[in-house]
Amino acid sequence: MPSEAVYSETFYQDRHARTATAASRILELALAVLPPVESAVDVGCGVGTWLAEIQRRGISDIHGFEGEWVDTQHLEIPTDCFSHHDLTTPITPPAKRYDLALSLEVAEHLPDSAANTFVESLSGLSDCILFSAAIPGQGGRHHINEQWIEYWLERFATHDYVGLDVIRPHIWQDDEIAEWYRQNAILLVARSRLDELSLEAPPHVLKPFSMVHPIAFSSITQRLRAQIDKDQTLGGSWKLFRRAIRSRIRGY
């Protein structure tokens, strides 16, 4: 999101409220699969809703990175657990890696030219990543790089991370979670750590693939239908305009 953006009090309140339920339920699933998590970092943390949920679970070693657009007075986490950072630039890996990194519905806000840097930053922070990014046509404010999940899997694979579809099957029909999380949330884990996970099936069976949630599909088709109707209306108006001009010319 652009650093010059200014958001109202209502914007921050709505953002937190819309995310809190998803954070609680998705983290419950992720933590059940992962090795013990005692520290976490969120890249593109917004107001810190996901980290606040992690903190509520007794994990105090947390940190969030977000662009200048966030007003720190609206944070849900302590200000000393937060840093403003341009997410298109590298994040210096910490001396001690975090047990879990998060990045949810953030990557689509960054240009394609920054995608590899963003993936490298995440992989430099933790062996375990909870990840979600918008798919093509999903739509949203300042979305400039919507990609299918394979785009991200390929980039993480260059750092030897494996995608695991252990979240979406459990939340696909949960109407209290926004459809973009139900559609996009996966785990990415360093191959060297796969044996430490509590998985219901072998990793190769859990490989994620692109999916479109029915609610998202309906939203996309409604937008397209509205655009088509608008174009047809404009086209019809243009035809009427040309017909009127021709009639006027013939009248002289």
Secondary structure, 3 states (H helix, E strand, C coil): CCCCCCCCHHHHHHHHHHHHHHHHHHHHHHHHHCCCCCEEEEECCCCCHHHHHHHHCCCCEEEEEECCCCCHHHCCCCHHHEEECCCCCCCCCCCCCECEEEEECCHHHCCHHHHHHHHHHHHHHECEEEEECCCCCCCCCCCCCCCCHHHHHHHHHCCCEEEECCCHHHHCCCCCCCHHHHHHCEEEEEHHHHHHCCCCCCHHHHCCCCCCCHHHHHHHHHHHHHHHHHHHHHHHHHHHHHHHHHHHHHHC
